[in-house]
Amino acid sequence: MTAAIIDGKAFADGLRARLADFVADFVAKAGRKPGLAVVLVGEDPASAVYVRSKGKATEAAGMASFTYRMPADTSQEALLAKVAELNADPAVDGILVQLPLPKGLREDEVIAAIDPDKDVDGFHPINAGRLASGLPGLVPCTPLGSLMLLKDRLGSLSGLDAVVIGRSNIVGKPMAQLLLAESCTVTIAHSRTKNLPEVVKRADIVVAAVGRPEMVKGDWIKPGATVIDVGINRVDAAEPGKTKLVGDVDYAEALEVAGAITPVPGGVGPMTIAVLLRNAVVAAYRREGLEEPAGL
Ligand code: GUN
């Protein structure tokens, strides 16, 4: 059996097309565009590429994009002052401070300074608490995008065994909370988990978010399971001097066993920016006291 390939790019394109309608509805009701502010500190080239593509995607969705570039030697106080300014700006519905921050800046303190109702990354401890408590909040983009792909593929997830490999605040923990809220039986596995292949083998749903290239092997996977590969790892390609992107799952092996799998690239990756835009539009409706449209 060959697994179905979950086309995250196509799903993300559809989500962005639907978002354009919600944005138009919001503009008609609020008399302004939903606004997303992105703060980039330092010159990391990969981060600069991400930030540029976020800005372009924001504008393509009909939203207002505000990008702030600050030098690598920016002080903690100056960054907190920028966050405070954006918290107070009525045209800004969402604030994203691109991570990682340059050495010397304290990420936790910066995240905690963002207005939780503008925290489109869903990283603020208040939003983590809301998610764990089943309260409305803002949910981290990559796990929410992964959940959308799972529900699109499987419909109800109720009663399914899910294994999340990785326990980061950004992916693993919120992913586990989302799956629990869908009534899955959830296991969070990590670097100290004993007998990881056996643990994974029990799962109807495997979410791999460890950042280790092709770690999850085909014979770890239960036949027919749905595999969501969150990993994006750059490794040497067969051709000398060339590199390629691979996930945390050995894709060629998993393809022979799984029921469905997300490719890398083209799986979870494209969902992250689409859900970021979605979160900003959700924040905009809530901040204006407008009812969120169904399907957003
Ligand atoms: N760096 C890489 N991905 C992300 C993300 O989703 N949010 C933030 N804030 N920084 C990132």
Residues whose N, C-alpha, C, O or C-beta is under 5 A from the ligand:
A	BS01	GUN	L96 V97 Q98 L99 P100 D121
